[in-house]
Amino acid sequence: MSQSGAKKYNVIMTGDEGRLDIMARFFENKPSRDGFTLQPNDESLECRSQKMPIDGKEVFLVLIDTANQEKFRVVTSSVYRRAHACMVVYDIGEQSSFNLLGDWLKEIKLYARSKIPSVVVGNRSHLPSDQRQVSIESAKEFCLTNGVALFREVSAETGEGVKELFDELLRMVHVQASGEGANPDSSLNLTPEYSPTTKPKERRGPCMI
């Protein structure tokens, strides 16, 4: 627990650089990573946390970035063991970033706890169809084949789906941490299922995991 007594849910962010744009939109409502900064924790990892409401309580959602891979590798096993979920981001306009998803998921399975849920997110959902290189159907098929717990497409540029993504992510890890299990079939549904009406409160200062 944090010093305030609120629960903390740690989520590792990896994959395409668009993950930083998604974080910028989530934390500061910015359309890109320009001017967006993360905060080092006690292990010198780059992260950011936000207080969010769920089930009448407030918890901290801590997002841990893997931008500094050399530094991250030093504490990989330790951080993965304390993670409640791992989010892998790809660019729907770049087939090459989608092709790397398998490698990222292998790393998660190698280091993380056996039941940790993986989340796959396609960024830039605002792209017109003629610029899309990865279809929703192929992404969903990949996620079902590889046991992904949650799949969503979002646009950090427009903000579409970003809030709903983290609402659902929080609900998923909260339910799992409460020992209630999760339903992977319903989580792959592209219709958001959880949208709290209370506006999240941002936590200031260094994040702790």
Residue pairs with C-beta under 8 A, 6 or more apart in sequence:
1 7
1 8
2 8
2 60
2 208
6 51
6 57
6 58
6 59
6 60
7 57
7 59
7 60
7 177
8 49
8 59
8 60
8 62
8 208
8 209
9 59
9 60
9 61
9 62
9 84
9 85
9 170
9 173
9 174
9 177
10 62
10 64
10 79
10 82
10 83
10 84
10 209
11 61
11 62
11 63
11 64
11 83
11 84
11 85
11 86
11 87
11 119
11 169
11 173
12 64
12 66
12 79
12 80
12 83
12 85
12 86
12 87
12 108
13 19
13 23
13 63
13 64
13 65
13 66
13 87
13 89
14 66
14 86
14 87
14 88
14 89
14 104
14 107
15 87
15 88
15 89
15 90
15 97
15 100
15 101
15 104
15 121
16 89
16 90
16 91
16 94
16 97
16 100
16 123
17 33
18 89
18 90
18 91
18 123
18 124
18 156
19 65
19 87
19 89
19 121
19 123
20 33
20 36
20 65
20 67
21 31
21 32
21 33
21 123
21 156
21 157
22 89
22 121
22 123
22 154
22 156
22 162
22 165
23 33
23 36
23 38
23 48
23 63
23 65
24 30
24 31
24 32
24 33
24 34
24 36
24 156
25 31
25 156
25 159
25 162
26 50
26 63
26 162
26 163
26 166
27 36
27 48
27 50
27 202
28 36
29 159
30 36
31 156
31 157
31 158
31 159
32 156
32 157
38 46
38 47
38 48
38 65
38 67
39 46
39 47
39 48
39 205
39 206
39 207
40 46
40 47
40 206
41 47
41 206
41 207
41 208
41 209
42 206
42 208
43 75
43 78
43 79
43 209
44 71
45 64
45 65
45 68
45 71
45 72
45 75
45 79
45 209
46 64
46 65
46 67
46 68
47 62
47 63
47 64
47 65
47 207
47 209
48 62
48 63
48 65
48 207
49 60
49 61
49 62
49 63
49 203
49 207
49 208
50 60
50 61
50 200
50 201
50 202
50 203
51 58
51 59
51 60
51 61
51 200
51 201
51 202
51 203
52 58
52 59
52 60
52 61
52 166
52 170
52 196
52 200
52 201
53 196
53 198
53 200
54 170
54 171
54 174
54 196
55 174
58 201
59 170
59 174
60 203
60 207
61 166
61 169
61 170
62 207
62 208
62 209
63 87
64 79
64 83
64 209
66 72
72 79
76 111
77 111
79 209
80 86
80 108
80 111
80 112
80 113
80 116
81 111
81 112
81 113
82 209
83 112
83 113
83 116
84 116
84 117
84 173
84 176
84 177
85 116
85 117
85 118
85 119
85 149
85 169
85 172
85 173
86 108
86 112
86 116
86 117
86 118
86 119
87 118
87 119
87 120
87 121
87 169
88 101
88 104
88 105
88 108
88 118
88 119
88 120
88 121
89 121
89 122
89 123
90 97
90 98
90 100
90 101
90 120
90 121
90 122
90 123
90 134
91 97
91 98
91 122
91 123
91 124
92 98
92 122
92 123
92 124
92 125
92 127
92 132
92 133
92 134
92 139
92 153
93 124
93 127
93 131
93 132
93 133
93 134
94 133
94 134
95 133
95 134
98 122
98 133
98 134
98 138
98 139
98 142
101 120
101 142
101 146
102 146
105 118
105 146
105 148
108 116
108 118
115 176
117 149
117 150
117 172
117 173
117 176
117 182
118 146
118 147
118 148
118 149
119 148
119 149
119 150
119 151
119 152
119 169
119 172
120 139
120 142
120 143
120 148
120 150
120 151
120 152
121 151
121 152
121 153
121 154
121 165
122 134
122 136
122 139
122 151
122 152
122 153
122 154
123 153
123 154
123 155
123 156
124 155
124 156
124 157
125 153
125 154
125 155
125 160
125 161
126 155
126 157
126 158
126 160
136 153
136 190
139 151
139 153
140 151
140 188
142 148
143 151
143 188
144 188
147 184
148 184
148 188
149 172
149 182
149 184
149 187
150 168
150 169
150 172
150 187
150 188
151 187
151 188
151 190
152 161
152 164
152 165
152 168
152 190
153 161
153 190
154 160
154 161
154 162
154 165
155 161
155 162
156 162
161 192
163 195
164 192
164 194
164 195
167 192
167 194
167 195
167 196
168 187
168 192
168 193
168 194
170 194
171 193
171 194
172 182
172 187
175 181
175 182
176 182
186 193
